[in-house]
Amino acid sequence: MIKIGIDVVLIQRIEKMINKFGVEKLKFLNNDEKYTQNPESIAGIYASKEAFSKALGTGIGNELSFCDISVVKDSKNKPYIKINSPSLLKIVQECDVSITHDGGFAIAAVILKIKKI
């Protein structure tokens, strides 16, 4: 089964969070996502996690936390979602993410292929 999720984040909102708390204190970032201090990239990470949760159909909450997935980059600088949760690994067969920034917004789209249970 194929599922799609999309999310948009105002970059200025993330900039305010960074200025108030600093990147190290942002609870939605995992250690392997703190490779950037760039508000646009951090907004893209946030949007990607929200889009993933929408594609999964759970939202961020009891069934899926921000720590369950990470948005990292491959050797060609392409973002991908790393699943950190063993229970998610049992149900997500494939995952792809696309992130863009324009007009003060970060937008992410996630496509999941869910295993038949």
C-alpha positions in Angstrom: 0.0 0.0 0.0 1.3 3.4 -1.0 0.8 6.4 1.3 1.6 10.1 0.7 2.1 12.9 3.2 3.0 16.6 2.7 3.8 19.5 5.1 4.7 23.1 4.9 6.6 25.1 7.6 7.3 28.8 7.8 11.1 29.2 8.0 10.7 32.3 10.2 9.0 30.1 12.9 12.0 27.8 13.0 14.4 30.9 13.1 12.6 32.1 16.2 12.9 28.7 17.9 16.7 28.6 17.1 17.2 32.2 18.4 15.2 31.4 21.6 16.6 27.9 22.4 19.5 27.2 20.1 19.8 24.2 17.8 21.0 21.8 20.5 17.8 22.3 22.5 15.3 21.7 19.6 13.5 18.6 20.8 12.4 17.5 17.3 16.0 17.1 16.1 18.0 13.9 16.7 21.8 14.0 17.2 22.4 12.9 13.6 20.3 15.8 12.3 22.3 18.5 14.1 24.6 18.7 11.0 23.2 22.0 10.1 22.5 25.4 11.8 20.7 26.6 8.7 17.0 27.5 9.5 15.9 26.5 6.0 17.4 23.0 6.4 16.0 22.6 9.9 12.5 23.7 8.7 12.9 21.0 6.0 13.6 18.4 8.6 10.6 19.4 10.6 8.3 19.4 7.5 9.7 16.0 6.5 8.9 14.5 9.9 5.4 15.9 9.9 4.8 14.7 6.3 6.0 11.2 7.3 3.6 11.2 10.2 0.8 12.2 7.9 1.6 9.5 5.3 1.7 7.0 8.2 -1.7 8.2 9.3 -0.7 8.7 13.0 0.5 12.3 13.3 3.2 13.1 15.8 2.1 11.8 19.2 1.8 8.5 21.1 2.3 6.2 18.0 5.1 8.2 16.4 7.6 10.6 18.1 10.1 12.9 16.4 12.9 10.6 17.7 11.5 7.6 15.7 12.8 9.0 12.4 15.8 11.1 11.3 16.3 13.1 8.2 19.8 12.7 7.0 21.7 13.1 3.7 23.4 10.6 1.5 26.8 11.0 -0.2 25.2 13.1 -3.0 23.5 15.4 -0.4 20.1 13.9 -1.1 17.9 13.8 2.0 16.4 10.5 3.1 14.5 9.3 6.2 16.3 6.9 8.5 13.9 4.9 10.6 15.1 4.6 14.2 12.1 2.6 15.6 12.1 -1.2 15.4 8.2 -1.2 15.2 8.3 1.2 12.2 10.8 -1.0 10.5 8.3 -3.8 10.6 5.7 -1.9 8.7 7.5 0.6 6.4 8.9 -1.2 3.3 10.1 1.9 1.4 10.3 5.6 2.1 11.2 8.6 -0.1 11.3 12.3 0.8 11.5 15.4 -1.2 12.2 18.8 0.4 12.1 22.3 -1.2 12.4 25.9 0.1 10.8 28.9 -1.5 9.2 32.2 -0.4 10.0 31.7 3.2 8.6 28.2 3.4 10.0 24.7 3.6 7.8 22.0 2.0 8.3 18.3 2.3 6.5 15.4 0.6 6.9 11.8 1.8 5.9 8.6 0.0 5.7 5.4 2.0 5.2 1.9 0.9 3.6 0.0 3.8 4.1 -3.7 4.2 1.0 -5.9 4.1 0.4 -7.4 7.5 
